Amino acid sequence: MRDPKPSGNGSGAPLTRADRARTVASVLRRQVMCGAFPGGVLPDERALIAEFGATRNTVREALGVLRDEGLVERRRGVGTVVIGRSYEHPLGELSGLAEVLQQHGAVVNEVREARALRPPLTVARRLGLPEGAQAVYLERLRRVDGIPLSLDCTYLIPEVGEPLLARARKTPHTLENHDVFDLIEAAADMPLGSAEVSVHATVADPATCAVLEMPEGGAILAVERLTRLADGRPADLEFLHLRGDRLTLHATLDRAKSTDSSLL
């Protein structure tokens, strides 16, 4: 049995079974990562064949894609069960990762480094620091229910970072138990204002894979975020390494509020 051919007048080459399996896997992946299946068990093959109008081989190949990604596994007498899920982090609001993830489980920050240092020149420029000035560097591994989700490398301006370190020395576990945004606002005695964010996907280097306890060659979402205080001053520059198999960046966009980008 072959998969139904697509309708329409397209002149492209016919889709292969691998193409169709990828399409099925894309839909199922989103459902798996959002916890859409009650009890963590996917519908049986017959139900998936009917839902997607695909062949048994295509469905099995799609499930194999998800299995290779570590999201599902086959259990005798049960079916295909979810063994991995993803957590959403909203892009449309300025919130720390811990603020978002605490609703999903126990968030623990493992402090790997916290000290004053001379930052790279490009970092100093982004933070508005003179050449040779010091910044405070903070590196933390974030876990949810014991599972590593992100490695956060943060450079803070001295006016924020030094009071933060002083507080950490005075009150143990400050850096482990608080979100960096909360710490910045407390140290600056001022709310945060805005942030510039850029995201790209990349293959994690072996050292990062080891820290995040993910297979070598795994994908990460590399996020660079420059956050400013309410008065416009840069407060921190963060380089976040998010596990691509465990974190999803989410945003709700409104076209009516978009800048007119019509071509002339």
N, C-alpha and C positions, 0 to 999 in steps of 0.2 A: 504493500500500500504506500502510495506517495502522498506527501503533504499537498493540500489544495494549492493550486497556482494562484498567485495574486491577480486580482482583476484590475482593469484599467488599460490604458494605452501606452504604458511605459515601454521603452525600447531597450532597457538595460538587460544584462544577462540574467537568466533565471536564478533565483536564490537557491543555494545549496542547503542540505540538511543542517550543516553546521551553522549557516546563517539563521535558519529558523529556530534552531536550538538556542542560539544566542538571544533571539527575540523573546522566547519563552522564559529563559533564565533571567532576563532583565526585569520582567514583570514579577516573577516569583521572588527575585532577590529583594526587591522593595518590600514585598509583603513579609518576607522572613525577617528582614532587618527592623521592621516596625512592629513585630509581634502580632501580626494579623491572624495567625492560625491558632484557634482555641486548643489549649493543651499542648501546643508546640508540635503538632502532627500535621503534615501536609495532606491534602486530599489524595486519594489513591490514584493510580495511573489512569484508570478509566475515566475518572472525573476530570483529570487534567487534559486528557485527550479530547474530551467533549468540550471543555472550556476553551481550549486554544485551537481546536480544529486541526490538530497535529497528529502525526503517527506515533505509535508506541516508541519507536526508536528515537524520534526527535525529542519526546518527553524525557526518555531515559538519558539522552545525551545532555539535555538541559539540567536535569538533576545531578548529573555527573559534574557539570561545571560548578554548581553550588557546593557539591561535596568537596571538590578540589580546592575551593575557596575557604573551606573549614566552616561553612554555615549549616550544613545538614549532614546526616548520616543515615544509612539504611539499617534498620533493626528488625530482625526476624520476628514475625508475629505482631509487629507494631506498625511498620511502614517507614516512611521517610520522616525523620524527626529533626527539629531545629536544635542545633548545638551551639550556635553563635548568633549574636544579635548586634544591632548597632544603636547608638544613642545619638539623638539629634542635638545639634548646637545651632541656635538661631543666629543668622547673620544680620537680621534687621534690627537688633537691639544691642546696646553696649553692656554686655554682662560677662562675667567671668565664667570659665568652664565649670568650676566647682559649684557656682550658683545654679547652673542648669542641671548638672549631673546628680546633685544631692537628692533629687526626687526619685532617682533610679536605684539608689543604694548608698552604702557607706563610702564616702570619698576620703581618701587618705593621700596626703602630699608627702613624699619622701624627699627631704632636702639633700641634694647632692653637693651643692656648693652655695655659699653666701659670703661674699667678701667685696671689699673695695678694690678696684683695679683701674688701669688705664685702658679704656675701650679701644677697639679698632677705630681708625680715623673716620671711616664712613659712618660708624655708629655715633661717634661724637658729633659729627655734622648733623645727623638726623635729630639728635637730642638738643642741638643748639649749644653744645659745649665747646669751649676754646680748645685748641690743640694742646695736648699734654694734660688736660684736666682729668680727674678721676670720675668714675661712675661706680655704682654698686651693681654687682652681678649676682643674680639669683638663678639657680638651676634646680628644678623640681620635677620628680617623676610622679605623675598623678595616676592613682588606681581607683577603680570602682569595684567594690566587693572583691578586692584582691587582684583584679585583672588590670594590667597596665594599659592605659588608654592614650596618654600623651606625655611627651617630654618637653618641658617649657623652659626656655632660656631667655631670661629677662635682664635688660640693662635699664637701670633707673638713674635719674638725675640725682646729684648729691643731696639736694634739699629734701628729697623724698626718701632716697635710699638709706642715708645715714641715720635719720630718726627711726627708720624701720629696723635696721640692724640693732640699734640701741634698745628698742623695745623687745626684740627677739632675745637679746642677752639678758634682759631683766625678767622677761616672762617666758619660761620654757614652752616649747611647742607652738609658739606664735605662728611661725612660718608653716608648720605642718597643718594647723587647724583653721587657717583663714585664707580666703581668696585674696589674690594679689590686689584686686581693685579695692577691696575693703581696706587693705593695709595702706595703699597709696592715699586714699581719701583721709584716713586717720592721720597719717604722717604729714600730709600737706594742709590739713584742716580746711579742705576745700573739695567740693565734688568734682568728679571728672566731667569733661565736656563732650568731646568727640574723639573719633578714632579713624585712621586710615588703614584699610585692611586689603591685603593681596593674598591670593591663594593659588598654589599650583601643586599638581600631583607629581611625585617623583618616586624612584625606587630608593628605599632606605639603604644606607651604607651598613656594613656588617656590625659596626659598633652600636649604631642606633637600634638595629634589629635585636641585638643582644639585650640592650637596656629595656626595650619594649616587649621582650620575650615573644617575638614574632619570627616566622621563618625567614631565612635569608632571601633577598630578592623581593620581599614584600613591599607593597605600596604604602606610602604615607602621604598625607595632605600637609604640605609645608605652608604654614600661615605666618605672614609677617604683619605685625600690628603696631602702629605708632599711636599711642594714646595721649591725648592732651587734657590738661586741667581746664576748669571752667574759664580761666582767664586767658586761655589760648597757649600757654606754655606746654612744650612737650614734657610728659611725665615719665614715660617708659617706652622702650622699644623691645617688643617680644618676638622671638622666633619659636613658634610652636610646631612640634612634630606630632601629628595626630595619626593614629593607626587608621589606615584607609579601610580596614575590614571591621572596624568597631565604631567609627564616628562618621556621622553624616552632617554636612553643613546645610542648613535649611533657611529659606527666606520666602516671604510672601511679598510679591511685587505688584505694584499698581501702575498700569500703563498710563492712566490718566495723569499721574504725577511725574511721568518721565519727561525728560527734555525732548522736544521735537527733533527727531533725527532724520526727517525726510530728505531724500536726495533731491537736489535741484537739477 
